[in-house]
Amino acid sequence: MKNPDIFGQAVLDFYHQNQPENIIVHSEDFDDDEIPTDYLFRSYEEMPPLEQKALQLASGKILDVGACAGSHSLYLQQKNKEVKAIDVSEGAIEVCQLRGVKTAEVQDFFNLKDQKFDTILMLMNGSGIVGKLKNLTHFFTHAKTLLKPDGKILIDSSDLRYLFEEDEDGGIWVNPNQYYGELSYSISYKGETSTSFDWLYIDFNSLQLAAQSNGFTCELIAEGEHFDYLAKLKLQ
């Protein structure tokens, strides 16, 4: 059975105003959460400061990974920047095209090849698609094939330490067999639910260590108000 295109259907409904609803996010570890569908259509002025900063720093030929409804790509286009939007969701890419994104295609980041970019943009917890810490080397190895020599990755994520109780020594109570930022989610929309998928939140120090061991520099660009941050990765 084909996995339902949850994000795609939600953004198509919102674009066509066909009784859109919010997307429900399910996790075994936390209560259900909601993603307001209209948030996926936000303007630059409505974006968090970390996203605004990333868009300001994006330069040259840009790859917008997980573009969803195309809000980041549209802003970059308005600034006369060359951008390619990719997403695994057919519905999301259709909406990108309907909204005027010039280059948008259904594509898995890890299957993209034979193209080079100056900037790879990975926002809205861009580290999520890595899935698990053990996949970071694969991520960096693949990213090298897509970056021009002086290219950069702009990626945001969050340190989930704040969700766990600290002991007197500042340690946290977590599963010793699993990194605390490795979560599994499923998402629902209008009665349809996706299969479960892995999603990685990574603290900056862990990202920096992984980057350095895979031939990248990792610079902290900005920190948000909710334990989130924006980092710039470049080939050493």
C-alpha angles and dihedrals in degrees: 000000000000116000108247117250094237100171092040095053092045095052092043090053092048093047092050092035090235097159096292120202133191121270114248118218118206127197131169090223101049143031118273115279133197133228109205105227092217089061088068088063096051123145124235089261090056095050122103115260092252091059092046090051092050091051090050090053096045110107143165117009106356132202113204105203117203091008095175107177091000102246094142094045092049092053092049091049090052087057089053093250123146109243137170117201120207132180135158089230115093091198093051092052090048089055091047089055094045090052092052107263102156098207116033129142141170102254140145110230091225092055096049114111146156093041132101129207137189092212131026108197117204112173139161090051092328091187089068096090091060086072100195138021091248089063095060095093090053089049094051093043091053093043089057089061091055101044127088113230094268094032127131141206118222108200135167131201142148137244106233094197089109090068092063130069116252121222125221091276094053093256122133131230106241140140104284090210096057135047108248093233094060109101136167121219142178124193133212136200128175094343097315121110130196125226115264118276135187119248127186128214109183131192115233096247092054091047091049093050092049091047094051093048089053098049101267134117115225121206126186105229102176143343126223131215096258104055089277126130144181120231134188118216121195135174112260 
